[in-house]
Amino acid sequence: MTDDGKTALHYAATLDDVVAADLLISKGANIELRDDQDFTALHHAAATGATEVSELLLQRGANLEPLGIDGQTPLMVACSYAQLQSVKLLLDQEDPNLTLDMLGQNLLALTIKGPDNPISRSVIWDLLLRRGINLYQSGNDGMTPAHFMLCTPQQTYLKAFLRLHTNTLKLREIEWSWSQLAHTMIPRKDRFDCITRNYRLLHRYLGQEQPLRLPDSVTTGETSLFYLAASEGYTTAIENFFAVGFSLELECCQAGTALMIASAHGQLEAVKYLVRRKARLFYESPEDGHHKSAFAAAAALGHDEVLRWLLVERHVEQPKIAHAVLDPSEQTGVQTGKWSGIQQVRLPLKWEWRQRRFESMFEYALRRQEIISEFRGEVVEQVDEFDV
């Protein structure tokens, strides 16, 4: 036995050495002996996908439900480590719906939380859903597998659920809290992007022209996902909310619309995005009748950068087509840049643009006006007079 309590049988199970395991058991090795993590040989076999040793241990009467130090059975360990073949073997040996670890997490939660082997995890997830494992089983922390599913960047989990379930009402009614948002391991911005992206997939699946109906914890109040996305400047999440039918002028709380919230919190990129989406800079609140503006929201809290952009820079920040040298190896020679507003350039008159002999001043003025009109909206290159 090693310092961590592992025996030769534990190592044989880890390596899936069925010959060594059979020999050790025949010599009297205790198949229920635990190591320092309270793992039996069956735990180790499940963690490494050692199906041959697992079958041998089951034939020799190994206990299916010994609990490790974290309260996990061998089946739960197999789900945690995404060992598909071990899951298939052990799933038929016990009631999977009764399997919860010490944190109250079921097999679906343990499967989706792991960062490795996404393909195997997706297959296991689909297998567990088909076996009727509860997607809404709440753990001790209030998180359900459905919460984890909406937080994950891999949409294969949600797609597997949608293939098997036509009724998505319960999924759309899932509530979110600060603690649940903080519980997931991915960065906060990525978390919002994932949640809203999965809502977007759900909306497309339903094929509805109407907005996706979501609970107040998503749409309303200063702790809602929509408010948090606007106040922290998560433009991708905001865009996803609009894609599922949220109104650009949705007043989610007393602070106002998304533009008012972003302005009040100094989120310049979000302000730019919303203004370019034609969000109203001024509006009258239908709730209290007060007039609100993005200018006042930014100025009240000293967000000078936002205020300067709203007052000045948004009028001159327009894309243009810049002069570029065409490269035959490129498909296009067009370049885009920033524009500082309407500019005047010197454009010398060609001979045909000048006053003709016997042409009266009035006639020339009319013709010249037609020539000038032809250049309106055109991009011209400034030239010197000798270039004409």
C-alpha positions as CSV (number, residue, x, y, z in Angstrom):
1,M,0.0,0.0,0.0
2,T,1.3,3.4,-1.0
3,D,1.3,6.6,1.2
4,D,-2.0,7.7,-0.4
5,G,-3.7,4.4,0.5
6,K,-3.6,2.9,-3.0
7,T,-3.2,-0.8,-3.3
8,A,-1.9,-3.0,-6.2
9,L,-5.6,-3.6,-7.1
10,H,-6.2,0.1,-7.3
11,Y,-3.3,0.4,-9.8
12,A,-4.5,-2.6,-11.8
13,A,-7.9,-1.0,-12.0
14,T,-6.4,2.3,-13.1
15,L,-4.4,0.6,-15.9
16,D,-7.3,-1.7,-16.9
17,D,-5.0,-4.7,-16.3
18,V,-7.6,-7.4,-16.0
19,V,-5.1,-10.2,-15.7
20,A,-3.3,-8.6,-12.8
21,A,-6.6,-7.6,-11.2
22,D,-8.0,-11.2,-11.5
23,L,-4.8,-12.6,-10.0
24,L,-4.9,-10.1,-7.0
25,I,-8.5,-10.9,-6.3
26,S,-7.9,-14.6,-6.5
27,K,-5.1,-14.1,-3.9
28,G,-7.5,-12.4,-1.5
29,A,-7.2,-8.7,-2.4
30,N,-10.0,-6.7,-0.8
31,I,-12.1,-5.2,-3.7
32,E,-13.8,-2.8,-1.3
33,L,-10.6,-1.4,0.3
34,R,-10.5,2.4,0.0
35,D,-7.6,4.8,-0.5
36,D,-7.2,8.3,1.1
37,Q,-10.0,9.7,-1.2
38,D,-12.3,6.9,-0.2
39,F,-12.1,5.5,-3.7
40,T,-12.5,1.8,-4.2
41,A,-11.0,-0.2,-7.1
42,L,-14.3,0.4,-9.0
43,H,-14.0,4.1,-8.6
44,H,-10.5,4.0,-10.1
45,A,-11.7,1.8,-13.0
46,A,-14.6,4.2,-13.7
47,A,-12.4,7.2,-13.6
48,T,-10.1,5.8,-16.3
49,G,-12.6,4.0,-18.5
50,A,-11.2,0.6,-17.5
51,T,-14.3,-1.4,-18.5
52,E,-12.7,-4.8,-18.5
53,V,-11.6,-4.5,-14.8
54,S,-15.0,-2.9,-14.0
55,E,-16.8,-5.9,-15.4
56,L,-14.5,-8.2,-13.4
57,L,-15.2,-6.3,-10.2
58,L,-18.9,-6.4,-10.8
59,Q,-18.7,-10.2,-11.4
60,R,-16.9,-10.5,-8.1
61,G,-19.7,-8.6,-6.3
62,A,-18.2,-5.1,-6.0
63,N,-20.4,-2.6,-4.3
64,L,-22.0,-0.2,-6.8
65,E,-22.6,2.6,-4.4
66,P,-19.6,3.3,-2.3
67,L,-19.2,7.0,-1.8
68,G,-15.9,8.8,-2.3
69,I,-14.7,11.7,-0.2
70,D,-16.9,14.0,-2.3
71,G,-19.9,11.7,-2.1
72,Q,-19.6,10.3,-5.6
73,T,-20.4,6.8,-6.6
74,P,-18.3,5.1,-9.4
75,L,-21.1,6.0,-11.9
76,M,-20.8,9.7,-10.9
77,V,-17.0,9.5,-11.2
78,A,-17.4,8.1,-14.7
79,C,-19.7,11.1,-15.6
80,S,-17.3,13.6,-14.0
81,Y,-14.3,12.2,-16.0
82,A,-16.4,11.8,-19.2
83,Q,-15.7,8.1,-19.5
84,L,-18.4,7.1,-21.9
85,Q,-17.9,3.3,-21.9
86,S,-17.8,3.2,-18.1
87,V,-21.1,5.3,-18.0
88,K,-22.8,2.8,-20.3
89,L,-21.6,-0.1,-18.2
90,L,-22.6,1.3,-14.9
91,L,-25.8,3.1,-15.9
92,D,-27.7,-0.2,-16.1
93,Q,-26.6,-1.3,-12.7
94,E,-28.4,1.3,-10.5
95,D,-31.2,3.9,-10.6
96,P,-29.5,7.0,-12.0
97,N,-32.3,9.3,-10.9
98,L,-31.4,8.6,-7.3
99,T,-27.7,9.4,-7.7
100,L,-26.7,12.7,-6.1
101,D,-23.3,13.7,-4.7
102,M,-22.7,15.6,-1.4
103,L,-23.5,18.9,-3.1
104,G,-26.8,17.7,-4.4
105,Q,-25.6,17.5,-8.0
106,N,-27.0,14.8,-10.3
107,L,-25.4,13.0,-13.2
108,L,-26.2,15.7,-15.7
109,A,-24.6,18.5,-13.6
110,L,-21.5,16.4,-13.1
111,T,-21.2,15.7,-16.8
112,I,-21.6,19.2,-18.1
113,K,-19.3,20.9,-15.6
114,G,-16.1,19.2,-16.7
115,P,-13.8,21.1,-19.1
116,D,-12.3,18.2,-20.9
117,N,-13.5,15.7,-23.6
118,P,-16.4,17.8,-24.9
119,I,-17.4,15.2,-27.5
120,S,-17.7,12.4,-24.9
121,R,-19.5,14.7,-22.5
122,S,-22.1,15.6,-25.2
123,V,-22.7,11.9,-25.9
124,I,-23.1,11.1,-22.2
125,W,-25.4,14.2,-21.8
126,D,-27.6,12.9,-24.6
127,L,-27.6,9.4,-23.1
128,L,-28.6,10.7,-19.6
129,L,-31.4,12.9,-21.1
130,R,-32.8,9.8,-22.8
131,R,-32.8,8.0,-19.5
132,G,-34.9,10.7,-18.0
133,I,-32.4,12.4,-15.7
134,N,-33.9,15.5,-14.3
135,L,-32.6,18.7,-16.0
136,Y,-34.1,20.9,-13.3
137,Q,-32.7,19.0,-10.2
138,S,-31.4,21.8,-8.0
139,G,-28.1,21.4,-6.2
140,N,-27.4,22.8,-2.7
141,D,-26.2,26.0,-4.3
142,G,-29.4,26.5,-6.4
143,M,-27.7,25.6,-9.7
144,T,-29.5,23.1,-11.9
145,P,-28.1,21.3,-15.0
146,A,-30.3,23.7,-17.0
147,H,-28.3,26.6,-15.6
148,F,-25.1,25.0,-16.5
149,M,-26.4,24.2,-20.0
150,L,-27.3,27.8,-20.7
151,C,-23.9,29.0,-19.4
152,T,-21.8,26.7,-21.5
153,P,-20.3,27.9,-24.8
154,Q,-20.9,24.4,-26.4
155,Q,-24.5,24.5,-27.8
156,T,-24.5,20.8,-28.4
157,Y,-26.0,20.3,-24.9
158,L,-29.0,22.6,-25.6
159,K,-29.4,21.1,-29.1
160,A,-29.6,17.6,-27.6
161,F,-32.2,18.8,-25.2
162,L,-34.3,20.4,-27.9
163,R,-34.2,17.3,-30.0
164,L,-35.8,15.3,-27.2
165,H,-38.2,17.9,-25.7
166,T,-40.8,20.0,-27.6
167,N,-42.0,21.8,-24.5
168,T,-39.5,24.4,-23.5
169,L,-41.7,26.4,-21.1
170,K,-39.9,25.3,-18.0
171,L,-36.5,26.1,-19.5
172,R,-37.6,29.6,-20.4
173,E,-38.9,30.2,-16.9
174,I,-35.5,29.5,-15.3
175,E,-34.6,32.3,-12.8
176,W,-31.2,33.8,-12.4
177,S,-29.6,35.3,-9.3
178,W,-26.3,37.0,-8.5
179,S,-25.1,33.8,-6.7
180,Q,-25.9,31.7,-9.7
181,L,-24.2,34.0,-12.1
182,A,-21.1,34.0,-9.9
183,H,-21.1,30.3,-9.5
184,T,-20.1,29.4,-13.1
185,M,-16.4,29.2,-13.7
186,I,-16.0,31.1,-17.0
187,P,-15.3,34.9,-17.1
188,R,-18.3,37.1,-16.5
189,K,-18.5,38.6,-20.0
190,D,-18.2,35.2,-21.6
191,R,-20.9,33.9,-19.3
192,F,-23.3,36.6,-20.4
193,D,-22.4,36.0,-24.0
194,C,-23.1,32.2,-23.6
195,I,-26.4,32.6,-21.8
196,T,-27.8,35.1,-24.4
197,R,-26.4,33.1,-27.3
198,N,-28.2,30.0,-26.0
199,Y,-31.4,32.0,-25.6
200,R,-31.0,33.1,-29.2
201,L,-30.7,29.4,-30.3
202,L,-33.8,28.7,-28.3
203,H,-35.7,31.5,-30.0
204,R,-34.7,30.2,-33.4
205,Y,-35.8,26.7,-32.5
206,L,-39.2,28.0,-31.5
207,G,-39.5,29.7,-34.8
208,Q,-41.6,32.6,-33.3
209,E,-42.0,36.0,-34.7
210,Q,-42.9,37.2,-31.2
211,P,-40.2,38.0,-28.6
212,L,-38.9,35.2,-26.4
213,R,-40.8,35.3,-23.1
214,L,-38.3,35.2,-20.3
215,P,-38.7,35.7,-16.5
216,D,-38.2,39.1,-14.7
217,S,-34.8,38.0,-13.5
218,V,-33.7,38.3,-17.2
219,T,-35.7,41.3,-18.3
220,T,-36.7,43.6,-15.4
221,G,-34.9,45.3,-12.5
222,E,-31.4,46.3,-11.5
223,T,-30.4,42.7,-10.9
224,S,-31.7,41.4,-14.3
225,L,-29.4,40.0,-16.9
226,F,-30.5,42.8,-19.4
227,Y,-29.6,45.5,-16.9
228,L,-26.2,43.9,-16.0
229,A,-25.3,43.5,-19.7
230,A,-26.1,47.2,-20.4
231,S,-24.4,48.5,-17.3
232,E,-21.2,46.5,-17.9
233,G,-21.1,47.2,-21.6
234,Y,-21.5,43.6,-22.9
235,T,-22.4,44.5,-26.5
236,T,-22.6,40.9,-27.7
237,A,-25.0,40.0,-25.0
238,I,-27.1,43.2,-25.7
239,E,-27.2,42.3,-29.4
240,N,-28.4,38.7,-28.5
241,F,-31.2,40.2,-26.4
242,F,-32.4,42.3,-29.3
243,A,-32.2,39.2,-31.6
244,V,-34.7,37.3,-29.3
245,G,-37.1,40.2,-29.6
246,F,-36.2,42.6,-26.8
247,S,-37.2,46.2,-27.7
248,L,-34.5,48.8,-28.2
249,E,-36.6,51.0,-26.0
250,L,-37.3,48.4,-23.3
251,E,-37.4,50.3,-19.9
252,C,-36.1,47.5,-17.7
253,C,-35.9,49.6,-14.5
254,Q,-36.2,53.1,-13.2
255,A,-32.9,54.1,-14.7
256,G,-34.4,53.7,-18.2
257,T,-33.6,52.0,-21.4
258,A,-30.3,50.2,-22.2
259,L,-28.9,53.4,-23.7
260,M,-29.6,55.3,-20.5
261,I,-28.1,52.6,-18.4
262,A,-25.0,52.3,-20.5
263,S,-24.6,56.1,-20.5
264,A,-25.0,56.3,-16.7
265,H,-22.3,53.7,-16.2
266,G,-19.8,55.2,-18.7
267,Q,-19.9,52.2,-21.1
268,L,-18.8,54.0,-24.3
269,E,-18.7,51.0,-26.6
270,A,-22.2,50.0,-25.6
271,V,-23.4,53.6,-26.0
272,K,-21.9,53.7,-29.5
273,Y,-23.5,50.4,-30.4
274,L,-27.0,51.4,-29.1
275,V,-26.9,54.9,-30.8
276,R,-26.0,53.2,-34.1
277,R,-28.9,50.9,-33.6
278,K,-31.1,54.1,-33.5
279,A,-31.8,54.0,-29.8
280,R,-33.5,57.2,-28.8
281,L,-31.4,59.8,-27.0
282,F,-34.4,61.4,-25.4
283,Y,-37.7,59.8,-24.3
284,E,-40.5,60.1,-21.8
285,S,-40.8,57.3,-19.3
286,P,-44.2,55.6,-19.6
287,E,-43.9,54.6,-15.9
288,D,-43.5,58.0,-14.2
289,G,-43.7,60.5,-17.1
290,H,-40.2,61.9,-16.5
291,H,-38.1,63.0,-19.4
292,K,-34.8,61.2,-19.7
293,S,-31.8,61.6,-21.9
294,A,-28.5,59.8,-22.5
295,F,-26.7,63.2,-22.2
296,A,-28.1,63.8,-18.7
297,A,-27.4,60.2,-17.7
298,A,-23.7,60.5,-18.7
299,A,-23.2,64.1,-17.3
300,A,-24.8,63.3,-14.0
301,L,-22.0,60.8,-13.1
302,G,-19.2,62.7,-14.8
303,H,-18.7,60.3,-17.7
304,D,-17.1,63.0,-19.9
305,E,-15.9,60.6,-22.6
306,V,-19.4,59.3,-23.2
307,L,-20.8,62.9,-23.2
308,R,-18.1,64.1,-25.6
309,W,-18.9,61.3,-28.0
310,L,-22.6,61.9,-27.8
311,L,-22.2,65.7,-28.4
312,V,-19.4,65.8,-30.9
313,E,-17.6,62.7,-32.0
314,R,-20.6,60.7,-33.1
315,H,-21.3,63.3,-35.8
316,V,-17.8,62.9,-37.4
317,E,-17.0,59.2,-36.8
318,Q,-18.3,57.9,-40.1
319,P,-16.7,55.2,-42.3
320,K,-15.4,56.3,-45.7
321,I,-13.7,54.7,-48.6
322,A,-10.1,55.8,-48.6
323,H,-7.8,56.2,-51.6
324,A,-5.9,52.9,-52.0
325,V,-3.4,51.4,-54.4
326,L,-5.0,48.2,-55.9
327,D,-3.0,45.1,-55.3
328,P,-3.7,42.4,-58.0
329,S,-3.1,39.7,-55.5
330,E,-5.9,41.0,-53.4
331,Q,-9.6,40.6,-54.2
332,T,-10.3,44.2,-53.3
333,G,-8.3,47.3,-52.9
334,V,-10.9,49.1,-50.9
335,Q,-9.8,50.3,-47.5
336,T,-12.0,51.8,-44.8
337,G,-11.1,54.4,-42.2
338,K,-12.4,57.1,-40.0
339,W,-13.8,60.4,-41.3
340,S,-13.4,63.7,-39.5
341,G,-16.5,65.1,-41.2
342,I,-17.2,66.7,-44.6
343,Q,-14.1,68.1,-46.1
344,Q,-13.4,70.5,-49.0
345,V,-10.7,69.8,-51.5
346,R,-9.2,71.8,-54.3
347,L,-10.5,70.7,-57.7
348,P,-9.2,72.7,-60.6
349,L,-11.5,73.3,-63.6
350,K,-11.0,71.2,-66.7
351,W,-11.2,73.0,-70.0
352,E,-14.7,71.7,-70.7
353,W,-15.8,73.0,-67.3
354,R,-14.8,76.6,-68.0
355,Q,-16.9,79.3,-69.6
356,R,-17.2,78.8,-73.3
357,R,-16.9,81.5,-76.0
358,F,-20.1,83.4,-76.6
359,E,-21.6,81.7,-73.4
360,S,-23.3,84.3,-71.2
361,M,-22.5,84.5,-67.5
362,F,-26.0,83.3,-66.7
363,E,-25.8,80.3,-69.0
364,Y,-22.4,79.4,-67.6
365,A,-23.6,79.7,-64.0
366,L,-26.4,77.2,-64.8
367,R,-24.1,74.7,-66.5
368,R,-21.5,75.0,-63.7
369,Q,-24.1,74.3,-61.1
370,E,-25.0,71.1,-63.0
371,I,-21.3,70.1,-63.1
372,I,-20.9,70.7,-59.3
373,S,-24.1,68.7,-58.7
374,E,-22.5,65.7,-60.4
375,F,-19.7,65.6,-57.7
376,R,-22.0,65.6,-54.7
377,G,-21.6,62.4,-52.7
378,E,-18.5,61.4,-54.7
379,V,-15.0,60.7,-53.3
380,V,-12.5,62.8,-55.0
381,E,-8.7,63.0,-54.7
382,Q,-7.1,66.3,-54.1
383,V,-4.8,67.3,-57.1
384,D,-2.6,70.1,-58.0
385,E,-3.5,72.3,-60.9
386,F,-0.7,71.0,-63.2
387,D,-2.2,67.4,-62.8
388,V,-5.3,68.4,-64.7
